[in-house]
């Protein structure tokens, strides 16, 4: 269960507190390796039809060892977000997904 869903009343179904479609930022953190942003974009594009210009923002940590990539997507459903979070979190280069 993601922090953006809640259990349905007396059901195993989940209801999202978000209204879809909506702009949704996802922050992905990892070690500052070459092409980390491309890796994140590649995974995101498997779940999102298109990224708008300026959808990716990159920020290095103060020590330069880590980097965060914030991607703002047009989310279409809770299922889409769940699948995207699962795939990003499972990748060996990704340390944290928010």
OpenMM code with the backbone's topology and positions (N, CA, C; nanometers):
from openmm import Vec3, app, unit

residues = "UNK UNK UNK UNK UNK UNK UNK UNK UNK UNK UNK UNK UNK UNK UNK UNK UNK UNK UNK UNK UNK UNK UNK UNK UNK UNK UNK UNK UNK UNK UNK UNK UNK UNK UNK UNK UNK UNK UNK UNK UNK UNK UNK UNK UNK UNK UNK UNK UNK UNK UNK UNK UNK UNK UNK UNK UNK UNK UNK UNK UNK UNK UNK UNK UNK UNK UNK UNK UNK UNK UNK UNK UNK UNK UNK UNK UNK UNK UNK UNK UNK UNK UNK UNK UNK UNK UNK UNK UNK UNK UNK UNK UNK UNK UNK UNK UNK UNK".split()
positions = [
    Vec3(0.0843, -0.1177, 0.0000),
    Vec3(0.0000, 0.0000, 0.0000),
    Vec3(0.0887, 0.1240, 0.0000),
    Vec3(0.0591, 0.2178, -0.0839),
    Vec3(0.1355, 0.3422, -0.0892),
    Vec3(0.0762, 0.4412, 0.0090),
    Vec3(0.1497, 0.5477, 0.0423),
    Vec3(0.0954, 0.6457, 0.1357),
    Vec3(-0.0221, 0.7240, 0.0777),
    Vec3(-0.0537, 0.7043, -0.0488),
    Vec3(-0.1606, 0.7787, -0.1137),
    Vec3(-0.2836, 0.6937, -0.1380),
    Vec3(-0.2958, 0.5855, -0.0649),
    Vec3(-0.4145, 0.5026, -0.0793),
    Vec3(-0.4647, 0.4659, 0.0592),
    Vec3(-0.5906, 0.4319, 0.0661),
    Vec3(-0.6493, 0.3918, 0.1930),
    Vec3(-0.7372, 0.2706, 0.1686),
    Vec3(-0.7533, 0.1864, 0.2692),
    Vec3(-0.8372, 0.0691, 0.2495),
    Vec3(-0.9831, 0.1084, 0.2310),
    Vec3(-1.0518, 0.0343, 0.1452),
    Vec3(-1.1943, 0.0572, 0.1247),
    Vec3(-1.2728, 0.0014, 0.2424),
    Vec3(-1.3934, 0.0479, 0.2631),
    Vec3(-1.4743, -0.0002, 0.3746),
    Vec3(-1.5112, -0.1471, 0.3565),
    Vec3(-1.4717, -0.2286, 0.4517),
    Vec3(-1.5047, -0.3714, 0.4519),
    Vec3(-1.4719, -0.4386, 0.3191),
    Vec3(-1.3562, -0.4062, 0.2644),
    Vec3(-1.3204, -0.4583, 0.1329),
    Vec3(-1.1700, -0.4704, 0.1228),
    Vec3(-1.1230, -0.5522, 0.0308),
    Vec3(-0.9801, -0.5603, 0.0058),
    Vec3(-0.9380, -0.4600, -0.1006),
    Vec3(-1.0352, -0.3942, -0.1637),
    Vec3(-1.0073, -0.2929, -0.2642),
    Vec3(-0.9530, -0.1675, -0.1972),
    Vec3(-0.8635, -0.0972, -0.2678),
    Vec3(-0.8102, 0.0279, -0.2165),
    Vec3(-0.8663, 0.1427, -0.2972),
    Vec3(-0.8893, 0.2514, -0.2292),
    Vec3(-0.9385, 0.3714, -0.2945),
    Vec3(-0.8310, 0.4778, -0.2799),
    Vec3(-0.7968, 0.5434, -0.3854),
    Vec3(-0.6950, 0.6473, -0.3824),
    Vec3(-0.7545, 0.7774, -0.3317),
    Vec3(-0.6736, 0.8544, -0.2587),
    Vec3(-0.7183, 0.9866, -0.2161),
    Vec3(-0.6869, 1.0912, -0.3228),
    Vec3(-0.6188, 1.0486, -0.4289),
    Vec3(-0.5874, 1.1368, -0.5410),
    Vec3(-0.7000, 1.1327, -0.6431),
    Vec3(-0.7173, 1.2401, -0.7153),
    Vec3(-0.8118, 1.2420, -0.8271),
    Vec3(-0.7309, 1.2354, -0.9558),
    Vec3(-0.7601, 1.1372, -1.0379),
    Vec3(-0.6846, 1.1151, -1.1605),
    Vec3(-0.7611, 1.1689, -1.2792),
    Vec3(-0.6923, 1.2115, -1.3837),
    Vec3(-0.5466, 1.2273, -1.3944),
    Vec3(-0.4987, 1.3477, -1.3139),
    Vec3(-0.3712, 1.3438, -1.2731),
    Vec3(-0.3129, 1.4539, -1.1969),
    Vec3(-0.1613, 1.4564, -1.2164),
    Vec3(-0.1031, 1.5743, -1.1976),
    Vec3(0.0427, 1.5844, -1.1977),
    Vec3(0.0919, 1.5251, -1.0673),
    Vec3(0.1958, 1.4429, -1.0753),
    Vec3(0.2445, 1.3731, -0.9572),
    Vec3(0.3969, 1.3676, -0.9604),
    Vec3(0.4643, 1.4299, -0.8619),
    Vec3(0.6105, 1.4251, -0.8580),
    Vec3(0.6587, 1.2986, -0.7872),
    Vec3(0.7617, 1.2376, -0.8433),
    Vec3(0.8250, 1.1197, -0.7843),
    Vec3(0.9730, 1.1520, -0.7694),
    Vec3(1.0269, 1.1347, -0.6479),
    Vec3(1.1681, 1.1604, -0.6244),
    Vec3(1.2401, 1.0270, -0.6096),
    Vec3(1.3457, 1.0104, -0.6887),
    Vec3(1.4229, 0.8868, -0.6898),
    Vec3(1.5674, 0.9207, -0.6524),
    Vec3(1.6205, 0.8517, -0.5519),
    Vec3(1.7567, 0.8801, -0.5065),
    Vec3(1.8476, 0.7601, -0.5277),
    Vec3(1.9727, 0.7923, -0.5613),
    Vec3(2.0722, 0.6886, -0.5818),
    Vec3(2.2105, 0.7478, -0.5767),
    Vec3(2.3096, 0.6629, -0.5944),
    Vec3(2.4472, 0.7109, -0.5998),
    Vec3(2.4674, 0.7916, -0.7271),
    Vec3(2.5541, 0.8911, -0.7176),
    Vec3(2.5792, 0.9798, -0.8318),
    Vec3(2.6661, 0.9075, -0.9340),
    Vec3(2.6017, 0.8277, -1.0166),
    Vec3(2.6703, 0.7566, -1.1237),
    Vec3(2.6314, 0.8205, -1.2563),
    Vec3(2.7133, 0.7993, -1.3551),
    Vec3(2.6813, 0.8518, -1.4883),
    Vec3(2.5487, 0.7936, -1.5350),
    Vec3(2.4654, 0.8787, -1.5915),
    Vec3(2.3397, 0.8383, -1.6538),
    Vec3(2.2324, 0.7904, -1.5559),
    Vec3(2.2407, 0.8256, -1.4270),
    Vec3(2.1352, 0.7863, -1.3334),
    Vec3(2.0013, 0.8452, -1.3766),
    Vec3(2.0037, 0.9698, -1.4221),
    Vec3(1.8795, 1.0331, -1.4675),
    Vec3(1.8197, 0.9598, -1.5877),
    Vec3(1.9045, 0.9110, -1.6773),
    Vec3(1.8561, 0.8350, -1.7932),
    Vec3(1.7950, 0.7018, -1.7504),
    Vec3(1.8554, 0.6390, -1.6508),
    Vec3(1.8031, 0.5135, -1.5970),
    Vec3(1.6624, 0.5353, -1.5401),
    Vec3(1.6471, 0.6409, -1.4606),
    Vec3(1.5163, 0.6724, -1.4023),
    Vec3(1.4149, 0.7027, -1.5128),
    Vec3(1.4534, 0.7836, -1.6103),
    Vec3(1.3626, 0.8185, -1.7203),
    Vec3(1.3205, 0.6944, -1.7983),
    Vec3(1.4124, 0.6031, -1.8213),
    Vec3(1.3817, 0.4800, -1.8946),
    Vec3(1.2750, 0.3980, -1.8220),
    Vec3(1.2892, 0.3853, -1.6900),
    Vec3(1.1905, 0.3099, -1.6117),
    Vec3(1.0565, 0.3823, -1.6126),
    Vec3(1.0584, 0.5119, -1.5906),
    Vec3(0.9342, 0.5902, -1.5873),
    Vec3(0.8600, 0.5786, -1.7201),
    Vec3(0.9319, 0.5851, -1.8304),
    Vec3(0.8684, 0.5802, -1.9624),
    Vec3(0.8038, 0.4451, -1.9929),
    Vec3(0.8368, 0.3417, -1.9179),
    Vec3(0.7674, 0.2131, -1.9336),
    Vec3(0.6263, 0.2193, -1.8747),
    Vec3(0.6014, 0.3199, -1.7906),
    Vec3(0.4725, 0.3318, -1.7227),
    Vec3(0.3935, 0.4559, -1.7629),
    Vec3(0.4614, 0.5503, -1.8277),
    Vec3(0.4008, 0.6776, -1.8657),
    Vec3(0.4235, 0.6958, -2.0153),
    Vec3(0.3194, 0.7337, -2.0849),
    Vec3(0.3287, 0.7463, -2.2305),
    Vec3(0.4303, 0.8507, -2.2749),
    Vec3(0.4390, 0.9614, -2.2041),
    Vec3(0.5258, 1.0696, -2.2484),
    Vec3(0.5624, 1.1566, -2.1289),
    Vec3(0.6821, 1.2128, -2.1326),
    Vec3(0.7242, 1.3086, -2.0310),
    Vec3(0.7279, 1.4466, -2.0941),
    Vec3(0.6737, 1.5422, -2.0239),
    Vec3(0.6770, 1.6796, -2.0736),
    Vec3(0.8167, 1.7376, -2.0605),
    Vec3(0.8444, 1.8403, -2.1396),
    Vec3(0.9717, 1.9099, -2.1284),
    Vec3(0.9828, 1.9669, -1.9876),
    Vec3(1.0986, 1.9493, -1.9266),
    Vec3(1.1221, 1.9981, -1.7907),
    Vec3(1.0661, 1.9068, -1.6827),
    Vec3(1.0216, 1.7860, -1.7192),
    Vec3(0.9634, 1.6936, -1.6220),
    Vec3(1.0677, 1.6357, -1.5265),
    Vec3(1.1937, 1.6336, -1.5679),
    Vec3(1.3020, 1.5785, -1.4859),
    Vec3(1.3846, 1.6909, -1.4253),
    Vec3(1.4086, 1.6800, -1.2942),
    Vec3(1.4985, 1.7733, -1.2255),
    Vec3(1.6009, 1.6913, -1.1500),
    Vec3(1.7254, 1.7298, -1.1637),
    Vec3(1.8375, 1.6575, -1.1041),
    Vec3(1.9004, 1.7438, -0.9970),
    Vec3(1.9329, 1.6816, -0.8830),
    Vec3(1.9992, 1.7559, -0.7765),
    Vec3(2.0999, 1.6657, -0.7073),
    Vec3(2.2244, 1.7130, -0.6981),
    Vec3(2.3305, 1.6378, -0.6316),
    Vec3(2.3299, 1.6695, -0.4828),
    Vec3(2.3739, 1.5731, -0.4021),
    Vec3(2.3877, 1.5964, -0.2584),
    Vec3(2.5033, 1.6924, -0.2343),
    Vec3(2.5098, 1.7470, -0.1146),
    Vec3(2.6155, 1.8450, -0.0846),
    Vec3(2.7546, 1.7853, -0.0992),
    Vec3(2.7699, 1.6590, -0.0700),
    Vec3(2.8999, 1.5928, -0.0845),
    Vec3(2.9238, 1.5362, -0.2231),
    Vec3(2.8216, 1.5356, -0.3050),
    Vec3(2.8355, 1.4875, -0.4422),
    Vec3(2.8305, 1.3366, -0.4586),
    Vec3(2.8094, 1.2630, -0.3499),
    Vec3(2.8072, 1.1168, -0.3596),
    Vec3(2.6720, 1.0641, -0.4084),
    Vec3(2.5666, 1.1383, -0.3794),
    Vec3(2.4313, 1.0949, -0.4142),
    Vec3(2.3642, 1.1974, -0.5052),
    Vec3(2.2590, 1.1514, -0.5709),
    Vec3(2.1829, 1.2394, -0.6586),
    Vec3(2.0347, 1.2053, -0.6434),
    Vec3(1.9506, 1.3068, -0.6574),
    Vec3(1.8064, 1.2809, -0.6607),
    Vec3(1.7525, 1.3295, -0.7949),
    Vec3(1.6626, 1.2528, -0.8484),
    Vec3(1.5943, 1.2873, -0.9724),
    Vec3(1.4469, 1.2983, -0.9382),
    Vec3(1.3904, 1.4150, -0.9598),
    Vec3(1.2473, 1.4335, -0.9404),
    Vec3(1.1821, 1.4361, -1.0777),
    Vec3(1.0870, 1.3470, -1.0967),
    Vec3(1.0150, 1.3360, -1.2228),
    Vec3(0.8685, 1.3670, -1.1950),
    Vec3(0.8141, 1.4640, -1.2650),
    Vec3(0.6723, 1.4948, -1.2517),
    Vec3(0.5998, 1.4335, -1.3702),
    Vec3(0.5086, 1.3420, -1.3379),
    Vec3(0.4356, 1.2701, -1.4426),
    Vec3(0.2889, 1.3093, -1.4398),
    Vec3(0.2190, 1.2753, -1.5459),
    Vec3(0.0732, 1.2857, -1.5501),
    Vec3(0.0221, 1.1474, -1.5101),
    Vec3(-0.0131, 1.1320, -1.3829),
    Vec3(-0.0580, 1.0027, -1.3314),
    Vec3(-0.2015, 0.9770, -1.3750),
    Vec3(-0.2256, 0.8558, -1.4231),
    Vec3(-0.3578, 0.8189, -1.4734),
    Vec3(-0.4374, 0.7324, -1.3759),
    Vec3(-0.3668, 0.6603, -1.2852),
    Vec3(-0.4377, 0.5725, -1.1917),
    Vec3(-0.3463, 0.5354, -1.0750),
    Vec3(-0.4091, 0.4876, -0.9676),
    Vec3(-0.3332, 0.4393, -0.8526),
    Vec3(-0.2506, 0.3168, -0.8917),
    Vec3(-0.3079, 0.2315, -0.9741),
    Vec3(-0.2372, 0.1116, -1.0201),
    Vec3(-0.1088, 0.1497, -1.0950),
    Vec3(-0.1171, 0.2501, -1.1806),
    Vec3(0.0003, 0.2973, -1.2538),
    Vec3(0.1091, 0.3424, -1.1555),
    Vec3(0.0720, 0.4216, -1.0555),
    Vec3(0.1691, 0.4682, -0.9567),
    Vec3(0.2291, 0.3521, -0.8779),
    Vec3(0.1458, 0.2578, -0.8362),
    Vec3(0.1946, 0.1415, -0.7617),
    Vec3(0.2975, 0.0626, -0.8431),
    Vec3(0.2655, 0.0373, -0.9698),
    Vec3(0.3566, -0.0382, -1.0567),
    Vec3(0.4874, 0.0367, -1.0782),
    Vec3(0.4787, 0.1681, -1.0975),
    Vec3(0.5983, 0.2497, -1.1172),
    Vec3(0.6854, 0.2489, -0.9920),
    Vec3(0.6257, 0.2685, -0.8753),
    Vec3(0.7010, 0.2646, -0.7498),
    Vec3(0.7674, 0.1289, -0.7299),
    Vec3(0.6959, 0.0212, -0.7599),
    Vec3(0.7526, -0.1134, -0.7442),
    Vec3(0.8762, -0.1324, -0.8321),
    Vec3(0.8649, -0.0934, -0.9596),
    Vec3(0.9782, -0.1148, -1.0501),
    Vec3(1.0965, -0.0265, -1.0120),
    Vec3(1.0723, 0.0984, -0.9793),
    Vec3(1.1820, 0.1866, -0.9388),
    Vec3(1.2497, 0.1337, -0.8123),
    Vec3(1.1714, 0.0957, -0.7137),
    Vec3(1.2259, 0.0481, -0.5856),
    Vec3(1.3048, -0.0813, -0.6005),
    Vec3(1.2694, -0.1628, -0.6972),
    Vec3(1.3360, -0.2917, -0.7164),
    Vec3(1.4703, -0.2798, -0.7872),
    Vec3(1.4980, -0.1669, -0.8513),
    Vec3(1.6221, -0.1541, -0.9270),
    Vec3(1.7417, -0.1423, -0.8321),
    Vec3(1.8489, -0.2133, -0.8629),
    Vec3(1.9669, -0.2190, -0.7753),
    Vec3(2.0371, -0.0833, -0.7568),
    Vec3(2.0232, 0.0074, -0.8498),
    Vec3(2.0879, 0.1378, -0.8402),
    Vec3(2.0049, 0.2411, -0.7618),
    Vec3(1.8795, 0.2111, -0.7386),
    Vec3(1.7898, 0.3037, -0.6695),
    Vec3(1.7950, 0.2754, -0.5198),
    Vec3(1.8239, 0.3805, -0.4416),
    Vec3(1.8309, 0.3684, -0.2974),
    Vec3(1.6988, 0.3995, -0.2287),
    Vec3(1.6240, 0.4961, -0.2832),
    Vec3(1.5006, 0.5395, -0.2185),
    Vec3(1.4075, 0.6023, -0.3219),
    Vec3(1.2780, 0.5774, -0.3071),
    Vec3(1.1769, 0.6388, -0.3930),
    Vec3(1.0733, 0.7044, -0.3032),
    Vec3(1.0487, 0.8317, -0.3265),
    Vec3(0.9480, 0.9060, -0.2489),
    Vec3(0.8406, 0.9592, -0.3411),
] * unit.nanometer
topology = app.Topology()
chain = topology.addChain("A")
for resn in residues:
    res = topology.addResidue(resn, chain)
    for name in ("N", "CA", "C"):
        topology.addAtom(name, app.Element.getBySymbol(name[0]), res)
